[in-house]
Amino acid sequence: MSLFLGALTIGLILSLLALGVYMSFRVFKFPDITAEGSVTFGAAVSAVLLVQGMDPGISLLAAFAAGAVAGAVTGILHTKCKINELLAGILVMTALYSVNLHVMGKSNIPLVDAKSTSTVAEKIGAWIFGQTTDLNWFGWEVSIRDAGMLISMFAVVAAAAFILLMFFQTNLGTAIRATGDNPQMIRALGVDVDIMMILGLAISNGLIALAGALLAQYQGFADVQMGIGMMVWGLASVIIGEALVGSNKQGLVVTGTVIGSVLFRLLVAIALRWGLNPNDLKLITALFVFAALVGPTIGRSFMNKRGNQPSGRTV
Amino acid sequence: MLEITNISKTFHPGSVNEVFALQNVSVTLNDGDFLIIIGTNGSGKSTLLNAVAGSFITDSGKISLSGHDITKWPEHKRASLIGRVFQNPFSGTAPTMTIAENLSLAAKRGKPRGFNWALDKQLQSELRDRIRTLNMGLEDRLGNAIGSLSGGQRQALTLLMASWLKPDLLLLDEHTAALDPKSADQVIRLTKEIIERDRLTTLMVTHSMQQAVHLGNRIIMMHKGQIIHDYKGSTRQGVRSEDLLHRFEEVRRREQVDVRVAELLQRMYV
């Protein structure tokens, strides 16, 4: 049961990462690999602040801000310095590795003793259930900390997704979406597309860094290696989410992305339980995204050969 | 008022692909003027339009619009004064966004965009009324993605968007060239209506001699980056499409002679 709860909680935390990837990869069609650096950056910044006794909420805000700066730098490299999008992301990701080591001062910061979000979540859990001992859910023993964390993360993710969706309906948000959809058009309507892209990537990486910070606080340590493979992970969640909702409506896709992230984490937990070698995890994730990217194309050419109308969406 | 003074633009200068796209072009438009630009392919007519829109900064010369010197302004800044419709129906709208959202983007042309709702109640009712004037039945489909519309519908919407806030200058870049004849007629009729209603100062590029003759109060003909003919005032009155075609034929023949002479000279001397 705690395995299941853990998978759910991590899935929820990583759905913030998935929302960030959705923003860069789907809204802007920008394969932003900065994500791998910002996850760790967010974790590092919040961990250092927590160790110094800072409030967990402030540490999360600081993590978001740190990620936003990283995203903005990638945006500036791409728009103002005309560097290819992938290369701009790789440059910032590589630079962030050293930055993260400097921020943390070492390659791993334990957070077991620090007052963190999970400490707060434990209090929330105790307040909700009115007890501090373990809960009994359908005959399973559940620690109050796990239950509190799950509920808190659900609230955080729901709030983030809601705010993001509302933002997309504002004048600024629609301008950002139009920038990804048709830059020529929105430029002709008086919008500086460079600024929109920088701003959008800042928000995207802010969310990703927030996911990193929450992940570090949940698992009890920040590690300089924790960002590896995160972009593909987020991408997998987005793709699963889109397949689930089968629609282009933004509200549905964003909700689907959150569900996709949780589902993907659960699938991975089950696979690990069944004896999947953890070392193969990234390989399998990459293969999954590969299949999702290529699948529709192969399917379409197969359908065309049989004389049918093309169907399926391009990824 | 639009004043274009001696602007020039060379693409790929110093390379084998060097193109003198605009050479010392000067045009002045008074408020309410509707200028049609015609010319052969590669004559520089679209380049002239793009120079005004700010798609690139000219090498020399000056452009001023409504008292502002916009020569060095970036495209998005010029958009506060200029409404624009592109040749490609896909260029003027954001395909995954709804009709209403696209129009709301246009309702903020050149204005700061903040955290207010893009589609407030007032704008929504205004949208419906103004879309109804298109007579395309789109007022009931405001929530549909623009990507599901036909080229003609998109161009009509783009036109509506470009003129939503009355622009100081309207730029039309062969905006019916990619449409079927029926939609093209419809869009032209709408163009005429909007321009006459709002008395918009307009620059329109077209391939159609018929459009050139029936619209606007002035025609300029371009060739190799220069204005070779300017029909205005009383000369504009009597112009028929045959006259324009005749002019084109003349230009073409002169060109052919040049090539033939060059070949002749080559054979004789090389």
Contacts between the chains, C-beta under 8 A, distances in Angstrom:
chain1	res1	chain2	res2	distance
A	167	B	115	7.7
A	169	B	117	6.1
A	169	B	118	6.0
A	169	B	119	7.2
A	170	B	113	7.9
A	170	B	114	7.2
A	170	B	115	4.9
A	170	B	116	6.3
A	170	B	117	6.2
A	170	B	118	6.0
A	171	B	104	7.6
A	171	B	108	5.7
A	171	B	113	3.9
A	171	B	114	5.9
A	171	B	115	7.4
A	171	B	116	5.6
A	171	B	117	7.7
A	171	B	118	5.0
A	172	B	113	4.8
A	172	B	114	6.0
A	172	B	115	6.2
A	173	B	118	7.3
A	174	B	97	7.1
A	174	B	101	5.6
A	174	B	104	6.4
A	174	B	105	5.8
A	174	B	113	8.0
A	174	B	118	4.4
A	175	B	105	6.7
A	175	B	108	7.8
A	175	B	113	5.0
A	177	B	94	7.2
A	177	B	96	7.8
A	177	B	97	6.3
A	177	B	101	8.0
A	178	B	94	4.4
A	178	B	97	6.4
A	178	B	102	7.9
A	178	B	105	5.6
A	181	B	94	3.8
A	181	B	95	6.3
A	181	B	96	5.3
A	181	B	97	6.1
A	182	B	90	7.8
A	182	B	91	7.2
A	182	B	93	6.8
A	182	B	94	4.6
A	182	B	95	6.9
A	184	B	86	7.3
A	184	B	91	5.4
A	185	B	91	6.3
A	185	B	92	5.5
A	185	B	93	6.1
A	185	B	94	5.9
A	186	B	94	7.0
A	186	B	105	6.6
A	187	B	75	5.3
A	187	B	76	5.1
A	187	B	79	7.0
A	188	B	53	7.3
A	188	B	75	7.2
A	188	B	79	5.6
A	188	B	82	7.9
A	188	B	84	4.6
A	188	B	86	7.8
A	188	B	92	7.5
A	188	B	162	7.9
A	189	B	79	5.9
A	189	B	105	5.5
A	189	B	106	5.8
A	189	B	108	7.3
A	189	B	109	4.7
A	189	B	110	7.6
A	189	B	161	7.4
A	190	B	76	5.4
A	190	B	77	7.5
A	190	B	79	3.6
A	190	B	80	5.4
A	190	B	108	7.6
A	190	B	109	5.0
A	190	B	110	3.7
A	190	B	111	7.1
A	191	B	76	5.8
A	191	B	79	7.9
A	191	B	113	7.1
A	192	B	74	7.6
A	192	B	76	4.9
A	193	B	76	7.2
A	248	B	96	6.3
A	248	B	145	7.2
